[in-house]
Amino acid sequence: MHWLAAVAEPARGGQAGRFSRLWRPHMISLYVIKSINHKYRYVGITNKIEDRLRRHNSGRNLSTKRYAPFALILRESYKDYVEARDREKFLKSGVGRKYLDSLKLD
C-alpha cells in the first residue's frame, strides 16, 4: 500500500473530500544544493522546492544552518515519494557521491 493510500481516496460521489489536497498527486523534487562559502553539499527531497531552498538559505534547517547560503546545482522530478527517496539514498551513498563529483556541477 502506498504511504498516502489511507488518505488518498476521494469522497463518495466524485466530490473532493476532506483530504482532497493530499489526494492530488504532486511531483516530488530531489535536489542537490552546494554551499557558496564552504565545501559542503546537501541532497534532499521535497514537494515544495522553492520553499525548501528558502528554509536552507535562511538558516531554518539545523543540518545546513552553518553552511548557508546555498546554490541549487541539481534538480530531478519524480512522480512518487518512494522513487525519489531511492534516488536520494543512492546519491548519499559513496557511489552516488562519486557520481555527483563526476558531473562537475560546481
C-alpha positions in Angstrom: 0.0 0.0 0.0 1.3 3.5 -0.9 2.1 5.7 2.1 -0.7 8.1 1.2 -3.3 5.4 0.5 -5.2 5.9 3.7 -6.0 9.5 2.9 -5.8 9.3 -0.9 -9.4 8.3 -1.6 -11.8 10.9 -2.9 -15.1 11.4 -1.2 -18.1 9.4 -2.5 -20.0 10.8 -5.5 -16.8 12.2 -7.1 -16.7 15.2 -4.9 -13.5 16.4 -3.3 -13.2 15.1 0.2 -11.7 16.4 3.4 -8.2 15.3 2.3 -8.5 16.3 -1.3 -5.4 18.4 -1.0 -3.4 15.2 -0.2 -5.2 13.2 -2.8 -3.9 15.2 -5.8 -0.6 13.8 -7.0 2.4 16.0 -6.5 5.7 15.8 -8.2 8.5 15.2 -5.7 11.7 17.0 -6.3 15.1 15.6 -5.5 17.6 18.4 -5.1 21.3 19.0 -4.6 22.5 22.2 -3.1 26.1 23.4 -2.7 27.3 25.9 -0.1 28.6 29.0 -1.7 31.2 29.7 1.1 32.1 26.2 2.3 32.9 22.8 0.8 29.5 21.2 1.6 26.9 19.6 -0.5 23.4 18.6 0.6 21.0 16.1 -1.0 17.3 16.2 -0.2 13.7 15.7 -1.4 10.6 17.9 -1.2 7.4 18.6 -2.9 7.9 22.4 -2.5 11.4 23.2 -3.8 11.3 27.0 -3.6 10.1 26.9 0.0 12.7 24.3 0.9 15.5 26.3 -0.6 14.4 29.4 1.2 14.5 27.5 4.5 18.0 26.3 3.8 19.3 29.8 2.9 17.6 31.5 5.9 19.2 29.1 8.4 16.0 27.3 9.4 17.4 23.9 8.7 19.6 22.6 11.6 21.8 20.4 9.4 22.6 23.1 6.9 22.4 26.2 9.0 26.1 26.9 9.4 26.8 26.4 5.7 24.3 28.9 4.2 24.0 30.4 1.6 23.4 27.7 -1.0 23.1 27.4 -4.7 20.9 24.8 -6.4 23.1 22.6 -8.6 20.8 19.7 -9.5 17.0 19.1 -9.5 15.2 15.9 -10.6 11.5 15.3 -10.5 9.7 12.1 -9.6 6.1 11.0 -9.6 6.2 9.4 -6.2 8.0 9.6 -2.9 9.4 6.1 -3.0 11.2 6.6 -6.3 12.6 10.0 -5.1 13.7 8.5 -1.8 15.5 5.6 -3.5 17.4 8.1 -5.7 18.2 10.3 -2.6 19.6 7.3 -0.8 21.8 6.4 -3.9 23.2 10.0 -4.1 24.0 10.0 -0.4 26.0 6.7 -0.8 29.7 6.5 -1.6 29.0 5.6 -5.3 26.3 8.3 -5.5 28.7 11.0 -4.1 31.3 9.9 -6.7 28.7 10.2 -9.4 27.8 13.8 -8.3 31.5 14.6 -8.3 31.9 13.3 -11.8 29.1 15.6 -13.1 31.2 18.7 -12.3 28.2 20.7 -11.2 30.2 23.4 -9.4 
